[in-house]
Amino acid sequence: MMPAAIGNANPSVHHAVRELTVGYLRAEGFDVSAKRHHARLSDALADDMLAPDVEGIPGVHLAVTSRLRHRLSGDLDAARRAADINGTSVAAVLQWRAERPIADAYVLVSLADFARLVRATPPP
């Protein structure tokens, strides 16, 4: 089983997108960090491949993908499997949109996970 991010064609771009995501979320007040970047595949395989790409959002497994051709269903399924194994209630995939600001990235969740997120959000 591969987490969603492993299929990205360019590891350097993927690393940069993870860092942009973390920077944006920190600016929004979240205490998050990016999964370590590995220059070699063997190092990545030795590390925890099931860890989220962005850590620090309680109850949310956030995988990041920088693919130019979106594979939303497969990526969300992989994130869901990793979340289930890790005991995380919500699985989400951030899909970077090339040549757009990181704030324009899509975050995909299932309807069930959307309901969990909304239920946990207090009204304004």
ABEGO torsion letter per residue (X at the ends): XBBAAAABABAAAAAAAAAAAAAAAAAAGBBBBBBBBBABAAAAAABBAABBABBGBBGBBBBBBABABBBAAAAAAAAAAAAAAAGBABBBBBBBBBGBBAAABBBBBBAAAAAAAAAABBBX
